[in-house]
Amino acid sequence: MITIKLPDVSDILDNAVEICVAPDGTKWSELDLGEKRKEIGVYVIHHKGKIKYVGKTNGNKMSFGIRLRRHFQENAAGNHTYPRLTALHTPPSIKVSLFSLAEIQTYISHNVSEPNILELVPLFESALIVSLNPEFQQ
C-alpha cells in the first residue's frame, strides 16, 4: 500500500523562491534557488497564485538548478515552457517551490520492502499534476 499526503496549495505558494526568465544574451543563475539548487525532487512553477507547471528532476544527477535552467534560460530551453513563461506579465515575479527527495519521503508512506527511493520522485510529481491541474499541462 502506498499513501501520498499532498501539501496544501497555500503551503506550495508560500514556500517559494522568485525566479526570472533569461532571454538569450542575459545570465541566469541557479544561485537564486538557494541551497536546494543541488538537490533532486519535484518543483512547482507558479505565478499570481496559479499553478503553471509541475516537473521533476530526472535521475540522481540532474539537480533543481540544472533542470530549471532548461525552463528559464532561453538558450537552454526548449519550446514547451519557456515561451509560456516569457508571456507571463511580471511583476509579480514567477515563483518556484521545491520539494527535495528528503521532503518527498515525508509525504509518502508505503509498505514496500526495499523501495528504490528515486521512484518516489515521479510518483509525487504525478500526484501533484493530477491534484493541481497545472495550466501548462492541460
C-alpha positions in Angstrom: 0.0 0.0 0.0 1.2 3.5 -0.9 -0.3 6.6 0.6 0.6 10.1 -0.6 -0.3 13.2 1.5 -0.2 16.2 -0.7 0.9 19.6 0.6 -1.8 22.3 0.8 -1.8 24.7 -2.1 -1.2 27.6 0.3 2.0 25.9 1.6 3.2 25.4 -2.0 2.6 29.1 -2.8 4.1 30.4 0.4 7.3 28.3 0.3 8.8 29.6 -2.9 11.7 31.4 -4.4 11.4 34.1 -7.1 12.9 33.2 -10.4 13.4 35.1 -13.6 13.4 34.1 -17.3 16.7 34.8 -19.0 16.4 35.8 -22.7 19.4 35.0 -24.9 22.3 37.2 -24.0 21.4 37.5 -20.3 22.6 35.5 -17.4 20.6 33.0 -15.4 21.9 31.8 -12.1 20.9 28.7 -10.2 22.1 30.5 -7.0 18.6 32.1 -6.8 17.3 28.7 -5.8 19.4 28.7 -2.6 20.8 25.5 -1.1 18.3 23.3 -2.7 19.7 24.0 -6.2 21.9 21.0 -5.9 19.2 18.6 -4.7 16.7 16.4 -6.7 13.0 16.2 -6.5 9.8 17.9 -7.7 9.2 21.5 -8.5 6.1 23.6 -8.9 6.2 26.8 -11.0 3.5 29.3 -10.2 2.6 32.9 -10.9 0.0 35.2 -9.3 -1.2 32.3 -7.1 -1.9 30.0 -10.1 0.0 26.7 -10.7 1.6 26.8 -14.1 3.8 23.7 -14.3 4.8 20.7 -12.1 8.0 18.9 -13.0 10.8 16.7 -11.7 14.5 16.3 -11.9 15.4 13.2 -13.8 17.7 10.6 -12.1 20.1 11.3 -9.3 22.5 13.5 -11.2 20.1 16.2 -12.5 19.6 18.9 -9.8 17.0 21.5 -9.5 19.5 24.1 -10.8 20.2 22.1 -14.0 16.5 21.3 -14.6 15.1 24.8 -14.0 17.8 26.3 -16.2 16.2 24.3 -19.0 12.9 26.1 -18.4 14.1 29.6 -17.6 17.1 30.3 -19.8 16.3 30.8 -23.4 19.4 29.2 -24.9 18.9 26.1 -22.7 15.2 25.8 -23.0 13.0 24.0 -25.5 9.8 25.3 -27.0 7.4 23.9 -24.4 7.5 26.1 -21.3 10.0 28.9 -22.0 7.6 30.8 -24.4 4.8 30.4 -21.9 6.9 31.7 -19.1 8.0 34.8 -21.1 4.4 35.5 -21.9 3.6 35.9 -18.2 3.2 39.6 -17.1 5.7 40.4 -14.4 5.7 41.8 -11.7 4.7 40.0 -9.7 7.6 37.6 -10.3 7.3 34.0 -11.3 8.0 31.6 -8.4 9.1 28.1 -7.9 8.5 25.8 -5.0 11.0 22.9 -4.5 10.3 19.6 -2.9 13.6 17.7 -2.3 13.7 13.9 -2.2 14.0 14.0 1.6 10.8 16.1 1.8 9.0 13.9 -0.6 9.7 11.0 1.6 7.8 12.7 4.4 4.7 12.9 2.2 4.7 9.3 1.1 4.2 6.3 3.3 4.4 2.7 2.0 4.9 -0.9 3.0 7.1 -1.7 0.0 10.1 -3.7 1.1 13.4 -2.2 -0.1 12.0 0.5 -2.3 14.0 2.4 -4.9 13.7 5.8 -3.2 14.3 7.7 -6.5 11.0 6.2 -7.8 9.2 8.4 -5.2 10.0 11.5 -7.3 7.9 10.6 -10.4 5.1 9.3 -8.1 4.9 12.5 -6.1 5.1 14.6 -9.4 2.2 12.6 -10.9 0.1 13.1 -7.8 0.7 16.8 -7.8 -0.1 17.1 -11.5 -3.4 15.3 -11.0 -4.4 17.3 -8.0 -3.2 20.7 -9.1 -4.1 20.5 -12.8 -1.3 22.9 -13.9 -2.2 25.4 -16.6 0.7 24.5 -18.9 0.0 20.8 -18.6 -3.7 20.7 -19.5 
